[in-house]
Amino acid sequence: MTSTNDLDLGRYKLGWSDVEDYVFKPKKGLSEEIVREMSAMKKEPEWMLKFRLRALQRFFAKPMAQWFAVNMPDLNFDDIYYYIKPTENQVKDWNDLPDAIKDTYNKLGIPEAERKYLAGVTAQYECLRGSTRVWTTAGMRPIKEVGPGDVVFALDESTRQIVAAPVVAGSQSGEKTIYEVKAWGRTIGASGNHPFLVLSNDPQPSARWVAAEDLHEGDLVAVVHGDPEVGEPRGRRSSLSQSSSSSLVTLENEVADSSELLGFVPVEAIERKGVEPVYDIEVAGHHNFVAEGFVVHNSEVVFHRNREDLENQGVLFCDMDTGVRDYPDIVRKWFGTVI
């Protein structure tokens, strides 16, 4: 059987290796000192540190498994790094990652969307075709030309008012299959995961976000009709025909001060199209915007912002470090009890 003295665990020999550039790297091995240092680096509560120390003592008390089935070398647990911190903070943009990390993913040939997920970049990749017109305070503009510094119109979901909101980010996000949604004589092309605001009657009338690929003919999607102004929402100023107006549904009595600019119309058709270049923006505060007259969600973080429909049911999606920090009571109750 091979000894660990013949294994160099610190170097990759089957192709290439990168120069290490970490913000934190402890000593090799397992010890109480290292566990305490790692827990402090993660800013964990005292109960989690105690849990780790109890687990460490239990590990030390266990005998080494006998690997009869495979010709596996003896493992030297003191010749392994158990925690490495590559960056100071989790980032929200691929461009904010250290060049060394981006270069590693490039060398491995990992697609950009997967690179961003693996690197902890908190983006959701909700996209629209580049020619999609976005309502801005400077007029209708293709989304591919909208970016930081622009001001768009968005829905304040708490008041049902159409308001002006600044764009904080905008980018081209590769190519995706387009779902073409048609309603009320309007057409918009979006990626399958791009959410639209939809009126639901189950069990009571309420609005929720539904991905384009999950829409069906007859679903009531939110549209904005009329002429919004900067600073103060206005009532309807539209030259819509009587037949078009009659198909408009509003959230009557849901908000007494509801803007007349917001309404819901049935989806006439939804069709899967080919692959096209797509773009997305992030809107401060309201995280939605008006495009081709439809109210659509923007791209934003997924690890730190949960889907609202799932959060309302008590489902929280995040990494474990965030869970320990932000939801300690839930994690403490169940941690170590289920897999």
C-alpha positions as CSV (number, residue, x, y, z in Angstrom):
1,M,0.0,0.0,0.0
2,T,1.3,3.5,-0.9
3,S,2.3,5.8,1.9
4,T,1.2,9.4,2.0
5,N,4.9,10.3,2.0
6,D,4.7,9.5,-1.7
7,L,1.8,11.8,-2.3
8,D,2.1,15.5,-2.9
9,L,-1.3,16.8,-1.9
10,G,-0.3,20.4,-2.6
11,R,0.3,20.2,-6.3
12,Y,-1.8,19.1,-9.3
13,K,0.3,17.1,-11.8
14,L,-2.1,16.3,-14.5
15,G,-2.1,19.5,-16.5
16,W,-1.6,22.9,-15.0
17,S,-1.8,24.6,-11.7
18,D,-2.3,28.2,-10.5
19,V,-0.4,30.4,-8.1
20,E,-2.2,30.5,-4.8
21,D,-3.7,33.9,-3.8
22,Y,-6.0,33.4,-0.9
23,V,-7.1,36.0,1.8
24,F,-7.0,33.3,4.4
25,K,-5.3,29.9,4.6
26,P,-4.6,28.2,8.0
27,K,-2.1,25.5,8.8
28,K,-2.6,22.0,7.6
29,G,-4.4,19.4,9.8
30,L,-7.3,19.1,12.2
31,S,-7.0,20.6,15.6
32,E,-9.0,22.6,18.1
33,E,-7.0,25.6,17.2
34,I,-7.8,25.4,13.5
35,V,-11.5,24.7,14.1
36,R,-11.7,27.8,16.4
37,E,-9.8,29.9,13.8
38,M,-12.1,28.8,11.0
39,S,-15.3,29.4,13.0
40,A,-14.1,32.9,13.9
41,M,-13.3,33.6,10.3
42,K,-16.9,32.7,9.4
43,K,-18.2,34.8,12.2
44,E,-20.2,31.9,13.6
45,P,-22.2,32.0,16.8
46,E,-20.9,30.3,19.9
47,W,-23.3,27.3,19.6
48,M,-21.9,26.4,16.2
49,L,-18.4,26.5,17.5
50,K,-19.3,24.2,20.3
51,F,-21.0,21.9,17.8
52,R,-17.8,21.8,15.7
53,L,-15.6,21.1,18.7
54,R,-17.9,18.2,19.8
55,A,-17.8,16.8,16.3
56,L,-14.0,17.1,16.3
57,Q,-13.6,15.1,19.5
58,R,-16.0,12.4,18.1
59,F,-13.9,12.2,14.9
60,F,-10.7,11.7,16.9
61,A,-12.4,8.9,18.9
62,K,-13.4,7.0,15.8
63,P,-11.1,4.3,14.4
64,M,-9.8,4.6,10.9
65,A,-11.9,2.6,8.4
66,Q,-10.3,-0.4,6.8
67,W,-10.4,0.1,3.0
68,F,-10.4,-3.5,1.8
69,A,-12.4,-2.9,-1.4
70,V,-9.9,-0.5,-3.0
71,N,-6.2,-0.1,-3.1
72,M,-6.3,3.3,-1.3
73,P,-3.3,4.9,0.4
74,D,-3.3,5.6,4.1
75,L,-4.7,9.1,4.7
76,N,-2.7,11.6,6.7
77,F,-5.4,13.9,8.0
78,D,-2.8,16.4,9.1
79,D,-1.5,16.8,5.6
80,I,-4.8,18.5,4.3
81,Y,-6.1,22.0,4.4
82,Y,-9.6,22.0,5.7
83,Y,-10.6,25.6,5.1
84,I,-9.4,28.1,2.5
85,K,-11.0,31.6,2.0
86,P,-10.3,32.7,-1.6
87,T,-11.9,36.2,-1.4
88,E,-12.9,38.6,1.3
89,N,-16.6,38.8,0.4
90,Q,-19.1,37.1,-1.8
91,V,-19.6,39.2,-4.9
92,K,-22.7,40.0,-7.0
93,D,-20.9,40.5,-10.3
94,W,-18.6,38.2,-12.3
95,N,-16.3,41.1,-13.1
96,D,-15.7,41.7,-9.3
97,L,-14.1,38.3,-8.9
98,P,-10.3,38.1,-8.6
99,D,-8.6,37.5,-12.0
100,A,-7.0,34.3,-10.8
101,I,-10.4,32.7,-10.0
102,K,-11.9,33.8,-13.4
103,D,-8.8,32.5,-15.2
104,T,-9.2,29.0,-13.5
105,Y,-12.8,28.7,-14.7
106,N,-11.8,29.8,-18.2
107,K,-9.0,27.1,-18.3
108,L,-11.5,24.5,-17.2
109,G,-13.8,25.4,-20.0
110,I,-16.8,25.9,-17.7
111,P,-19.7,27.9,-19.4
112,E,-20.1,31.4,-18.0
113,A,-23.4,30.8,-16.3
114,E,-22.0,27.8,-14.4
115,R,-18.8,29.7,-13.6
116,K,-20.9,32.4,-12.0
117,Y,-22.8,29.8,-9.9
118,L,-19.7,27.9,-8.8
119,A,-17.9,31.1,-7.9
120,G,-20.7,32.3,-5.7
121,V,-21.7,35.2,-7.9
122,T,-25.3,36.0,-6.9
123,A,-26.9,36.5,-10.3
124,Q,-30.2,35.0,-11.6
125,Y,-29.9,35.4,-15.4
126,E,-33.4,36.6,-16.1
127,C,-33.1,38.1,-19.6
128,L,-34.9,39.8,-22.5
129,R,-34.1,39.9,-26.2
130,G,-31.9,42.9,-27.0
131,S,-34.5,44.8,-29.0
132,T,-37.0,44.8,-26.1
133,R,-38.1,48.4,-25.5
134,V,-37.9,49.5,-21.9
135,W,-39.9,52.5,-20.5
136,T,-37.4,55.1,-19.3
137,T,-37.7,58.7,-18.3
138,A,-35.9,59.5,-21.6
139,G,-38.4,57.6,-23.7
140,M,-38.6,54.0,-25.0
141,R,-35.1,52.4,-25.3
142,P,-33.9,48.9,-26.3
143,I,-32.8,47.1,-23.2
144,K,-29.3,46.5,-24.6
145,E,-28.8,50.3,-24.4
146,V,-30.1,50.6,-20.9
147,G,-27.6,50.7,-18.0
148,P,-26.4,52.4,-14.8
149,G,-27.5,56.0,-14.6
150,D,-30.7,55.4,-16.5
151,V,-34.1,55.8,-14.8
152,V,-36.9,53.4,-15.7
153,F,-40.5,53.0,-14.7
154,A,-41.3,50.3,-12.2
155,L,-44.2,49.0,-10.1
156,D,-44.2,49.7,-6.4
157,E,-45.9,46.5,-5.3
158,S,-46.9,47.9,-1.9
159,T,-49.0,50.7,-3.4
160,R,-49.7,49.4,-7.0
161,Q,-48.3,52.7,-8.3
162,I,-46.0,53.2,-11.3
163,V,-42.9,55.0,-10.1
164,A,-39.5,56.0,-11.5
165,A,-36.5,53.9,-10.3
166,P,-32.8,54.0,-11.1
167,V,-30.9,51.2,-12.9
168,V,-27.9,50.0,-11.0
169,A,-26.6,47.4,-13.4
170,G,-27.0,46.2,-17.0
171,S,-25.3,43.7,-19.1
172,Q,-25.4,41.2,-22.0
173,S,-25.8,37.8,-20.6
174,G,-25.1,35.3,-23.4
175,E,-27.6,33.6,-25.7
176,K,-30.8,31.8,-24.5
177,T,-33.9,30.3,-25.9
178,I,-36.6,33.0,-26.3
179,Y,-40.2,32.6,-25.2
180,E,-42.4,35.0,-27.1
181,V,-45.4,36.2,-25.0
182,K,-48.3,38.0,-26.8
183,A,-51.1,39.8,-25.0
184,W,-53.3,42.8,-25.7
185,G,-51.7,43.4,-29.1
186,R,-48.2,43.5,-27.5
187,T,-45.3,41.0,-27.9
188,I,-42.2,40.5,-25.7
189,G,-39.4,38.0,-26.0
190,A,-37.9,36.7,-22.7
191,S,-35.8,33.8,-21.4
192,G,-37.8,30.9,-19.9
193,N,-37.0,31.9,-16.3
194,H,-37.9,35.6,-16.7
195,P,-40.8,36.3,-14.3
196,F,-44.0,38.2,-15.3
197,L,-46.5,39.6,-12.8
198,V,-49.6,37.4,-13.0
199,L,-53.1,37.8,-11.4
200,S,-54.1,34.7,-9.5
201,N,-57.5,33.9,-8.1
202,D,-56.4,31.0,-5.8
203,P,-57.8,31.3,-3.2
204,Q,-58.3,35.1,-3.5
205,P,-57.2,37.6,-6.1
206,S,-53.5,38.4,-5.7
207,A,-50.5,39.1,-7.9
208,R,-47.5,36.7,-8.1
209,W,-44.4,36.3,-10.2
210,V,-44.5,33.5,-12.8
211,A,-41.7,32.5,-15.1
212,A,-42.3,32.9,-18.9
213,E,-41.9,29.1,-19.5
214,D,-44.7,28.5,-16.9
215,L,-47.2,30.9,-18.5
216,H,-50.3,29.6,-20.3
217,E,-52.8,31.1,-22.7
218,G,-55.5,32.8,-20.7
219,D,-53.2,33.7,-17.7
220,L,-53.7,37.4,-16.7
221,V,-50.4,39.2,-17.0
222,A,-49.7,42.8,-15.7
223,V,-49.5,45.6,-18.2
224,V,-49.1,49.3,-17.9
225,H,-51.3,51.5,-20.1
226,G,-51.3,55.3,-20.3
227,D,-48.5,57.8,-19.8
228,P,-46.5,57.7,-16.6
229,E,-44.6,60.8,-15.5
230,V,-41.6,61.2,-13.3
231,G,-42.2,61.8,-9.6
232,E,-46.0,61.4,-9.5
233,P,-48.1,58.6,-11.0
234,R,-50.9,59.6,-13.3
235,G,-54.2,58.1,-14.2
236,R,-55.0,56.5,-17.5
237,R,-54.1,58.5,-20.6
238,S,-54.6,55.9,-23.4
239,S,-56.1,55.9,-26.8
240,L,-57.0,52.2,-26.5
241,S,-60.1,51.0,-28.3
242,Q,-63.2,50.1,-26.3
243,S,-62.8,46.4,-27.2
244,S,-59.2,46.4,-25.9
245,S,-60.2,48.3,-22.8
246,S,-62.9,45.8,-22.0
247,S,-60.4,43.0,-21.6
248,L,-58.5,44.8,-18.9
249,V,-58.8,43.4,-15.3
250,T,-57.8,45.5,-12.2
251,L,-57.2,44.5,-8.6
252,E,-60.4,46.1,-7.4
253,N,-60.5,46.8,-3.6
254,E,-57.0,45.3,-3.1
255,V,-55.4,48.8,-2.7
256,A,-57.8,51.7,-2.4
257,D,-55.3,54.0,-3.9
258,S,-54.3,51.7,-6.8
259,S,-53.0,53.4,-9.9
260,E,-55.2,53.2,-13.0
261,L,-52.1,52.6,-15.0
262,L,-51.8,49.0,-13.8
263,G,-54.1,46.3,-15.2
264,F,-54.1,42.6,-16.2
265,V,-54.8,41.2,-19.6
266,P,-55.1,37.5,-20.8
267,V,-52.1,35.9,-22.6
268,E,-53.2,35.4,-26.2
269,A,-50.3,33.2,-27.2
270,I,-46.9,32.0,-25.9
271,E,-44.4,30.4,-28.3
272,R,-40.9,29.0,-27.9
273,K,-38.6,30.6,-30.4
274,G,-34.9,30.2,-31.3
275,V,-31.8,31.2,-29.4
276,E,-30.9,34.9,-29.3
277,P,-28.5,37.2,-27.5
278,V,-30.2,38.4,-24.3
279,Y,-29.8,41.3,-21.9
280,D,-30.8,42.1,-18.3
281,I,-30.8,45.0,-15.9
282,E,-31.1,45.4,-12.2
283,V,-33.5,48.1,-10.8
284,A,-32.9,49.6,-7.4
285,G,-35.6,49.1,-4.8
286,H,-38.5,47.6,-6.7
287,H,-36.6,45.0,-8.7
288,N,-39.0,45.2,-11.7
289,F,-39.5,47.4,-14.7
290,V,-41.9,48.0,-17.6
291,A,-40.8,46.5,-21.0
292,E,-43.0,46.6,-24.1
293,G,-45.8,47.6,-21.7
294,F,-45.5,44.4,-19.5
295,V,-44.4,44.4,-15.9
296,V,-41.4,42.1,-15.6
297,H,-38.9,41.2,-12.9
298,N,-35.3,42.2,-13.1
299,S,-32.2,40.1,-12.5
300,E,-31.0,40.1,-9.0
301,V,-29.3,37.9,-6.4
302,V,-30.7,34.4,-5.7
303,F,-28.7,33.5,-2.6
304,H,-29.6,36.6,-0.6
305,R,-33.1,37.2,-2.0
306,N,-35.6,34.4,-1.9
307,R,-38.4,33.9,-4.4
308,E,-41.2,35.7,-2.7
309,D,-43.9,33.0,-3.4
310,L,-41.7,30.4,-1.7
311,E,-40.7,32.7,1.1
312,N,-44.4,33.2,1.9
313,Q,-44.6,29.4,2.4
314,G,-41.6,29.4,4.7
315,V,-39.0,28.3,2.2
316,L,-35.6,30.0,2.5
317,F,-32.9,29.4,0.0
318,C,-29.3,30.4,0.9
319,D,-25.8,29.0,1.5
320,M,-25.1,27.5,5.0
321,D,-22.9,30.4,6.2
322,T,-25.8,32.8,5.4
323,G,-28.3,30.5,7.1
324,V,-26.3,30.3,10.3
325,R,-25.9,34.1,10.4
326,D,-29.4,35.2,9.3
327,Y,-31.6,32.3,10.4
328,P,-29.8,30.9,13.5
329,D,-33.0,29.5,15.2
330,I,-34.0,27.4,12.2
331,V,-30.5,26.1,11.6
332,R,-29.8,25.3,15.2
333,K,-33.0,23.3,15.5
334,W,-32.3,21.0,12.6
335,F,-28.5,21.1,12.0
336,G,-27.0,17.7,12.3
337,T,-30.4,15.9,12.5
338,V,-31.2,15.3,8.8
339,I,-29.4,14.9,5.6
